[in-house]
Amino acid sequence: MKVNVRLFASIRKYSDKRNLEIDIQEHSTVGDLLSKLGIPQNEPLLVIVNEYTQRKNTLLKEGDTISIFPIIAGG
Amino acid sequence: MFGWIGRIAMVDLTERKAEFAPLSREFLREYLGGRGFGVKFLYDLLKPGVDPLSPENILVFAAGPLTGTSCPTSGRFAAVSKSPLTGTMFDSNSGGNFGPELKFAGIDGLVISGRAEEPVYIEIHNGKISIREGKHLWGKNTREVTAELSKFGKVACIGKAGEKGVRFANIMNDYTHTCGRGGLGTVMGSKNLKAIVVKGKDKVPIFDAGRYEKYFQDIIRLIVASPVSSKGLREYGTAVLVNLINYMRIFPTGNFRFSRFDFAEEISGEKINSSFSIRKAPCYVCPIACKREVRDTRMEIPEYETISMFGASCRISNIRTIMEANRLCNDYGMDTITAGSTIACLSELNGKQLTDEELVKLVELIGERRGIGHELSEGSMRYARAHKRPYISMQVKGLELPGYDPRGVLGLALGYATSNRGGCHLRAYMIGPEIFGKPKLVNRLTFSGKSGLVQVIQNLFTAVDSLVVCKFALFSVGEEEWANILSAVTGVDFVSESLLEIGERVWNIERLFNLKEKFSSRDDTLPERFFQEDGGVDGRNINKDDFLASLLEYYRFRGWDSNGIPTEEKLQQLNIQR
């Protein structure tokens, strides 16, 4: 299945592109996607799937948009 | 006495006299410092109905018990007064170096009343206070005044905006640090007080140096271990939020008519980092160092809130334009959120997109209070009312909302509505749990479970504003660590619960003050736009019945009656006289 990936801030160092379309196996999780992108398991991340903050075990589905940020905060 | 100095300077500008007043141990224990001090002084000394810009209003500056120690992020002070923008109790706190210097000079703070006949500034030098002639400083902006007075010490001052009565004028300290939002600089200007300059050589005595060192190391460890405080904020500043908040569809665009801005990347933290060589400009004893400036020109990098208002809300996509608007606001000494939101309101009123040049010109006109800037200097609520379109002012209790659309973060919506100082994200930063998942992720699109959470976070933030430490440290350091180090510094035993109780006490006094000023539960609401329109996301307008049910539940959690009035039982529990 295909999912859309957007990388932000320091996470952009893991790809030449900011926006990617990735082919990934059915029933893949956020964690599987991170591995495929070569993002280390211990990198602190904020992962948003279709506008909701999600965990690494969240299942992905065809057409999802996944935005990956470093852990950030502010105000 | 340890931590606290135990005395405050009472300055009467009408009589041109200053004297010291002792602070009792009970007062210190119950109100801590900063916001707590200011709120208690105002509640006790100010009669209801006083015009905020009259000599009768009081302006309090207060450091906290940790200020001036090496405790991370503690180099802060608060300013508190009755706001000319909102008419509410109003506190604001700022970093830099001014706060610690108050303690080094031998005072916990100042209570300023009256009005000088002619412009003056206050000089505090090692426990001596002088009220000095300030005519030569009048008519100058904050950069120039700070440069001129810096030879005498650390400076907090107002620019032309404060002199001329812009209702959202700030007090600026150490050039670019700000007591922002509700017009505390306007109050200072109304008193003909241009600046305060302070210098001292005392050290803040610590009760138990051994325990202090242990707790100091605990806090440093937590800050370093947290990616938020050791990486995110250090590398990108708060501007890093632009893309995230835009992506979550809560980025106020076109005066909150929309919630996503197509050009967010152009005004993002990533864009800033790739466009400028940046150096850090940290506050006193702060290892987080979120504040940044352009290396060569020292031009300040705008904060997220500033970018959201001058950028997306005014639909400006050039980061250099936003930086110039920010620089002007800092120099004139005025609030960037209210300035940006009021200009966005004008843009909606006229149905016309502003050019970059027009935006910068409008900021300047507001600072000078000239031409259309005169009307805009009243803030968006008065401006929109004067044009018979009150609903296009995006404010709560007269204070313009910051850069998060409440339709997509319902805990924050309740936080905005119940904030004692009006539309503000810093009373309970619900973006933490609702977006970042800090300390724990909660569903952002429901009111369920929010009323309890909002009031706990409000109490915690009020305590933190009274310590005074930086809220950014709260992303990694909890109330237990603050209570530990506070106990080691002062020799008074504090635990997490006692900090939360202090926060609750101060919050309730603010509420009582506002009730006496004729605010009521009717004011605990949101701009009608959020109930009627969806902001470009189908069905995301807030259900009013759900909102009102959540508000009632919030009152119950607070121990208030169904009209939002604190009960006698609650006041007795908190040792508050009505």
Boltz contact constraints between the chains, C-beta under 6 A:
constraints:
  - contact:
      token1: [A, 8]
      token2: [B, 243]
      max_distance: 6.0
  - contact:
      token1: [A, 9]
      token2: [B, 236]
      max_distance: 6.0
  - contact:
      token1: [A, 9]
      token2: [B, 240]
      max_distance: 6.0
  - contact:
      token1: [A, 9]
      token2: [B, 270]
      max_distance: 6.0
  - contact:
      token1: [A, 44]
      token2: [B, 227]
      max_distance: 6.0
  - contact:
      token1: [A, 51]
      token2: [B, 248]
      max_distance: 6.0
  - contact:
      token1: [A, 53]
      token2: [B, 437]
      max_distance: 6.0
  - contact:
      token1: [A, 53]
      token2: [B, 441]
      max_distance: 6.0
  - contact:
      token1: [A, 67]
      token2: [B, 247]
      max_distance: 6.0
  - contact:
      token1: [A, 69]
      token2: [B, 244]
      max_distance: 6.0
  - contact:
      token1: [A, 70]
      token2: [B, 232]
      max_distance: 6.0
  - contact:
      token1: [A, 71]
      token2: [B, 227]
      max_distance: 6.0
  - contact:
      token1: [A, 71]
      token2: [B, 228]
      max_distance: 6.0
  - contact:
      token1: [A, 71]
      token2: [B, 232]
      max_distance: 6.0
  - contact:
      token1: [A, 72]
      token2: [B, 232]
      max_distance: 6.0
  - contact:
      token1: [A, 72]
      token2: [B, 240]
      max_distance: 6.0
  - contact:
      token1: [A, 73]
      token2: [B, 228]
      max_distance: 6.0
  - contact:
      token1: [A, 73]
      token2: [B, 436]
      max_distance: 6.0
  - contact:
      token1: [A, 73]
      token2: [B, 475]
      max_distance: 6.0
  - contact:
      token1: [A, 74]
      token2: [B, 238]
      max_distance: 6.0
  - contact:
      token1: [A, 74]
      token2: [B, 241]
      max_distance: 6.0
  - contact:
      token1: [A, 74]
      token2: [B, 304]
      max_distance: 6.0
  - contact:
      token1: [A, 75]
      token2: [B, 425]
      max_distance: 6.0
  - contact:
      token1: [A, 75]
      token2: [B, 429]
      max_distance: 6.0
